[in-house]
Amino acid sequence: PPRPGEWLQLEGKMYKISMVSKPADDGSVDVTIDHPLEVEGATPPELQPGGSGETWVMLLCSSGGYNLDMQVLLRTMGAHEKVMQLLRLPVSALPLPEELRTRAVLRAVYRVLKALVSGFPQMQNDLVPSIPKMVEHVEKDLIAHDVTPTGCITAVLRDNRSACALMPLSAIRKFVQLAAKKQAPRFLRFLGEICRPAGVAIKRNCQLVAQALSEKEEALLLFDDPAGLEERERLIAENDHINNPRGKLMYHIELIGLLGTLVT
């Protein structure tokens, strides 16, 4: 059973376990979390007041790193091909009550794919043809604490120069538009990855990203006026980049890093 002090992920949010009851006769336990449940958008019926039923809960566990032997075995078995078929599951742009389980499955798919490709170039190459489908999911609110479609795409392309070099301008513009619209750091991390895989710049991509950024001034969060400087100082004092890793200060930090990548 889980223990007090461990972390659970429920509907994309993290909760610390504050109390665990003694196991019942059937082995089940009651778990108390450290703060009220926070669900954005549609709430599953089983999590509504007075509701009951089954729901997916992820227990955060430490890992010694990637298990290449297991990754090779799963690739040989074709496990990734079965998992990628689930990317075809239909899902709306915004969460609907009847799609909540489908969304949970898709988040699990991205979790598995990200784990399969990490540090495994052969599997990265296998998943490159599925990137367009993953891009379709970027705006469909499939975000969890530990994984997003963008994060999975970035993992597929990490240090993969051949795949990064083939990234079309349309995809680059799409991610710059998303960065301008949502100011989410993950979009800038993606752009940085395709510009300098394995630490070596792809000049073509650097030029295309610079061009796309110049066309979308909203993506450039620079805090370069008195009010902006004051806000940045406040965010720094509040450690916003640590407490809110998907917030404005982290976006600003990623942007400065990306701009440095483009000119060095």
C-alpha positions in Angstrom: 0.0 0.0 0.0 1.1 3.6 -0.4 2.7 5.3 2.5 2.4 8.8 4.1 4.8 11.3 2.4 4.6 9.6 -1.0 3.1 11.4 -4.0 0.1 10.5 -6.1 -1.0 11.8 -9.5 -4.7 12.1 -10.0 -6.3 13.6 -13.1 -3.0 15.3 -13.9 -2.4 16.9 -10.5 0.1 15.9 -7.8 -1.0 15.2 -4.2 1.1 14.3 -1.1 -0.3 11.4 1.0 -0.8 12.6 4.6 -2.5 9.6 6.1 -3.2 5.9 5.2 -5.6 3.7 7.1 -4.9 0.1 8.1 -5.7 -2.4 5.4 -9.3 -3.8 5.4 -10.0 -7.5 5.0 -9.9 -7.2 1.2 -6.5 -5.3 1.3 -8.0 -1.9 0.4 -6.9 1.2 2.3 -8.3 4.7 2.7 -5.8 7.5 1.6 -6.0 11.1 2.8 -4.3 13.7 0.6 -2.7 16.9 1.7 -5.1 19.3 0.0 -8.6 19.3 -1.7 -8.9 17.7 -5.1 -8.3 20.0 -8.0 -9.8 19.0 -11.4 -9.8 21.4 -14.4 -12.6 21.0 -16.8 -15.0 18.1 -16.6 -14.9 16.1 -13.4 -15.2 12.3 -13.6 -18.5 11.1 -12.0 -16.5 8.9 -9.5 -14.7 12.1 -8.2 -17.8 14.2 -7.8 -19.3 14.8 -4.3 -21.0 11.6 -3.2 -19.6 9.7 -6.3 -17.9 6.3 -6.3 -16.2 4.1 -8.8 -12.8 3.3 -10.2 -10.3 5.9 -11.4 -6.6 5.9 -12.4 -4.1 6.9 -9.8 -0.3 7.1 -10.4 2.1 6.5 -7.5 5.4 8.5 -7.9 8.3 6.1 -7.7 12.0 6.7 -7.9 13.9 5.1 -10.8 17.6 4.2 -11.3 17.4 5.3 -14.9 16.4 3.9 -18.3 16.4 0.1 -18.7 17.8 -0.4 -22.2 17.4 -4.2 -22.0 13.7 -3.8 -21.3 13.4 -1.2 -24.0 15.1 -3.5 -26.6 12.9 -6.4 -25.5 9.7 -4.4 -25.9 10.7 -3.1 -29.3 11.5 -6.6 -30.4 8.0 -7.7 -29.3 6.5 -4.8 -31.2 4.9 -3.3 -28.1 5.4 0.2 -29.4 3.3 -0.6 -32.5 0.4 -1.7 -30.3 0.7 1.4 -28.1 0.9 3.8 -31.1 -2.4 2.4 -32.5 -4.1 4.0 -29.4 -3.1 7.4 -30.7 -6.0 7.0 -33.1 -8.5 7.3 -30.3 -10.8 10.3 -31.0 -10.7 13.1 -28.6 -12.2 16.7 -28.6 -10.2 19.9 -28.3 -11.6 20.4 -24.7 -12.3 17.7 -22.1 -15.8 16.2 -22.2 -17.3 14.0 -19.4 -17.7 11.1 -21.8 -14.1 11.3 -22.9 -12.3 11.3 -19.5 -11.3 7.7 -19.7 -10.1 8.1 -23.2 -8.0 11.0 -22.2 -6.5 9.0 -19.3 -5.6 6.2 -21.8 -3.9 8.8 -24.1 -1.9 10.3 -21.3 -0.8 6.8 -20.4 0.2 6.2 -24.1 2.4 9.3 -24.1 3.9 8.1 -20.8 4.8 4.7 -22.3 6.2 6.2 -25.5 8.3 8.7 -23.8 9.8 6.0 -21.6 10.4 3.7 -24.6 12.3 6.3 -26.7 14.4 7.9 -23.9 18.1 7.1 -24.6 17.1 4.6 -27.4 17.8 5.9 -30.9 16.3 3.0 -32.7 13.0 3.5 -31.0 13.2 7.2 -31.7 13.4 6.5 -35.4 10.5 4.1 -35.2 8.3 6.8 -33.7 9.2 9.7 -36.0 6.4 8.8 -38.5 3.9 9.2 -35.7 5.0 12.8 -34.9 2.2 14.4 -37.0 -0.4 12.6 -35.0 1.2 13.7 -31.8 1.2 17.3 -33.1 -2.6 17.0 -33.5 -2.9 16.3 -29.8 -0.8 19.3 -28.7 -3.8 21.6 -28.4 -6.2 19.0 -27.0 -5.4 19.5 -23.3 -3.7 16.1 -22.7 -1.5 17.6 -20.1 -0.4 15.7 -16.9 2.2 16.6 -14.3 4.8 14.3 -15.8 4.0 14.2 -19.6 2.5 16.1 -22.5 2.3 15.4 -26.2 5.0 18.1 -26.7 7.3 16.5 -24.2 6.9 13.1 -25.9 7.7 14.7 -29.3 10.7 16.4 -27.8 11.9 13.0 -26.4 11.5 11.4 -29.9 13.6 14.1 -31.5 16.2 14.5 -28.7 19.7 14.3 -30.2 18.2 12.9 -33.4 19.8 15.2 -36.1 18.3 13.4 -39.1 14.7 13.7 -37.8 15.3 17.3 -36.6 16.7 18.4 -39.9 13.5 17.3 -41.7 11.2 19.4 -39.4 9.0 21.5 -41.8 8.5 25.2 -41.5 4.8 24.7 -40.9 5.5 22.6 -37.7 7.9 25.2 -36.5 5.4 28.0 -37.1 2.8 25.9 -35.3 4.9 25.6 -32.1 5.8 29.3 -32.2 2.1 30.2 -32.5 1.4 27.9 -29.5 4.1 29.5 -27.5 2.6 32.9 -28.3 -0.9 31.8 -27.4 -0.2 29.8 -24.2 3.3 30.9 -23.1 4.1 27.4 -22.0 7.8 26.6 -21.6 7.5 23.1 -23.2 6.9 24.7 -26.7 10.2 26.6 -26.4 12.0 23.5 -25.2 10.8 21.7 -28.3 12.1 24.5 -30.5 15.5 24.5 -28.8 15.8 20.7 -29.2 15.3 20.9 -33.0 17.8 23.7 -33.3 20.7 22.1 -31.5 20.3 18.3 -31.2 23.3 16.7 -29.4 24.7 20.3 -28.8 25.4 20.9 -32.5 23.4 23.6 -34.3 21.3 22.9 -37.4 21.7 26.3 -39.1 18.5 25.8 -41.2 16.3 25.2 -38.2 17.9 28.1 -36.2 17.1 30.4 -39.1 13.5 29.1 -39.4 12.8 29.4 -35.7 14.3 33.0 -35.6 12.1 33.9 -38.6 9.0 32.4 -37.0 9.7 34.2 -33.7 10.2 37.5 -35.5 6.7 37.1 -36.9 5.1 36.4 -33.5 6.0 39.2 -31.1 3.6 37.7 -28.5 6.0 34.8 -28.1 8.8 37.1 -26.9 8.2 37.5 -23.1 11.2 39.7 -22.2 10.0 41.8 -19.2 11.8 44.7 -20.9 9.8 47.7 -19.6 9.6 49.0 -16.0 6.4 47.1 -15.2 7.8 44.0 -16.7 11.1 44.3 -14.7 9.1 44.7 -11.5 7.0 41.7 -12.3 10.1 39.6 -13.0 11.7 40.6 -9.7 8.6 39.6 -7.9 8.5 36.2 -9.7 12.1 35.6 -8.9 11.6 36.4 -5.2 8.7 34.0 -5.1 10.8 31.2 -6.8 8.1 31.0 -9.4 10.3 28.9 -11.7 10.4 26.2 -9.0 6.9 26.5 -7.6 5.3 26.9 -11.0 7.5 25.2 -13.6 5.0 25.9 -16.4 4.6 29.6 -15.5 5.7 32.9 -16.9 9.2 33.0 -15.3 10.1 29.5 -16.5 8.8 30.5 -20.0 11.0 33.6 -19.9 14.1 31.5 -18.8 13.5 29.0 -21.7 13.0 31.9 -24.1 16.4 33.5 -23.2 18.0 30.1 -23.5 16.4 29.6 -26.9 17.5 33.0 -28.2 21.1 32.2 -27.0 20.9 28.9 -29.0 19.9 30.8 -32.1 22.9 33.1 -32.1 25.7 30.9 -30.9 
